[in-house]
C-alpha cells in the first residue's frame, strides 16, 4: 500500500465490519458462499478478485486438505506470518510497519470474557475438554 498498490482481500462477509474498523485502507470483498466446503476457500475469492480487476492474486493459505497450493516447501519451512509475506512477495521486515486501528475497549471486553469462560473450576475444565464452553462475544 505504501508502494502505491491497492489491496483487495476476500473475507467472509460476517467478519468485514471488524476488519474494516481495524484496517480501513483495505478493500474488503465479502465472501458469501457456504462455509466449510472446499469451494468456499478458493473459487468465490478468486471470482471476487477478478471482478474487482485484480491482475495479481495471491493465495495466502499455507495448507488446504487435498489442494496443491504450489508453496508446500515454503509453508513447511517458514512460520505462519513469514509464509504469508513470502508468498506475497513482501519483505518480512515491513510487518513492523503495519498499522492497525485498535479498539482497546473491545479488546478488554474480549479478554475479560475469555478469562471468565476459561475459569478452570472442575466443571469448566470438563466442559473445556469436551469443547462445550459458550462464550458470548462482546464484539457483536
N, C-alpha and C positions, 0 to 999 in steps of 0.2 A: 504494500500500500504506500509506503514511503517512497517507493521507487516508481510511483505513478500507475501501478496496477490496481485494478478493482478486484475485489474478492466476492465471488458468488458461492454460497455454501448451502447445499440442500440439507435440510434437517427436518425431523418430524415436526409437523405443524404445532403440536401441543407444547413444544419447547421454545418456539420462536419468541414469545414475549420476554422470557427470561434472558435469552441470548441477545435479543435486540437491546435490552437495557444494559447488559454487560459490555457489548461490543457493537455500538450503533453504526460504525463505519462499514460493517459487512452487509452485503445484500443477501439476507437470509431467504431461502427458497423453500416454501412449505411442501414437504413430502406427505401425501395424504393416503397412500396405499395401505393395505392391510399389513400390519407389522408381523414379524416373525415368519414371513415367507422369504425365501432367498431373493425373489424378485424385488421385494421392498428395499433391499440394501443396495441394489445396483441399477436396475432399469429406470425407475422413476427419477432418481437423482440425475442420471445421465440425460434423460429427456428434458428435465428442467434446465439443466446447464446448456443444452443445445438450443432450446427455445430462447434462453437469455443471451445467446450469441457468443458463448464462451468458446474460443478456439483452442484452449488448452484445458483439459480436465484431468485432475489428479485424484486417484482413489487413495484415500488415507487409511483404509483398513489394512492392518497388518496380517489378518487372517480371516477367512470366511470358509467354513467347512465345505469341502468339495469344489472350491473355486481357486483357480490359479490366477493370482493377482500379479504375478511376474516379479515379485520382490522378496521371495522366500529367504534368500541368503541374507539380505539386508535386515529383514524382520527378525531373523534368528540371532543376529549379531549386535543389534542396537537396542537400547532402551526404548520404551514406548514413545516418549516425546521426541527423542533423537530420530527415530524412524520417520515420523511424520515430516520433520524438517528435511530429512534426506530425500524422501521421495518427492517432496515438493520443490526440491532444488533451492531451498532457502538455507543460508548459513545458520547453524545452530546457535551461534553467538547472538543472533538477533532475537532469540527467545527473551532475553533480558530487557529488550526494548518494548516488548508487548505491553500495552497499557489498556487494561480493562477498567470499566467503571464498576466500582464495588458498591454494594448496598449493605453497609455494616449492620443495620437493624435486622435485615433479613438473615444475614449470616449468623448473628447472635441468636435469633429465634430458632434457626435450624439447629445450632449447636445445643441449645437448651432442650429442644425436643428430642434430639438424638441421645443426649445424656440421660433424660428421663426414660426413654424407650430401652436403653441398654443397661438399665439398672440390673445388676447381676444377683438379684434375690433368687432362691431356688426355683420359684415358679417362672420367673423371667428367663433364667438360664435354660430351663427345659423348653420353653416356648421358642427361645432363640435357636436352640439346637434343631428344632423342628421347623424353623423359618416361619413362625406364625406371629411375629410381633407386628402389630398395626401401628404405624407411625403416621400421625396426622401432620401433613406438610403445612407449615406456616407460609409457604411460598405461593400458595394459591392453586 
